[in-house]
């Protein structure tokens, strides 16, 4: 009688197509139905188990892939932050004199530069060799053009800031000056 009142109330409110969600009750009734053979029940539960196991495995793979991508992005960000240290050491090596009074400073800077180079090798970071090479917009950022008689047009003649690759992927483009076409 209560079911009949609920149906009448639903019909009066325009909710005739709405069906109650009995999926859990249906699952329970499948288990408790005495007229169903035990092998059919076992097959039903086995297929549900297999489906859930496959969903679990897919979730594990998705989470592992997502975690690996996040670690890789964090590693790239860290390496980008270390690049200015390499730039500073390169500038120090260029501007330090080889005289006796600067010899200790120079050897200290060279030692730090060697440590940083080993760090880059460990993490597969390579400097882009740009000088004298043709300009490549995927690897270089042109800061300007200069006339030069010894080099053909579109050749890199000066590197203002080294570029770097991380596992053959651009980490930072090299900032260069390029020979003009005329």
Number of C-alpha atoms within 10 A of each C-alpha: 6 7 8 9 10 11 15 14 13 14 13 10 9 10 12 12 8 10 7 6 8 9 9 9 10 11 13 11 11 15 16 11 11 9 7 11 9 12 9 12 16 12 11 14 14 12 12 12 12 11 12 12 12 12 12 12 12 12 12 12 12 12 12 12 11 12 12 12 12 11 11 12 12 12 14 15 12 11 19 15 11 13 18 12 14 17 14 13 17 16 12 16 17 10 10 13 13 13 9 9 9 12 13 12 16 20 13 12 18 16 12 15 20 12 12 17 16 13 13 19 11 9 14 12 21 18 16 16 13 21 16 16 13 17 21 15 10 9 20 24 19 18 13 11 18 15 14 15 9 8 16 17 18 18 22 25 23 17 20 12 17 20 22 23 17 18 11 10 11 17 20 20 20 26 20 23 22 29 23 17 12 9
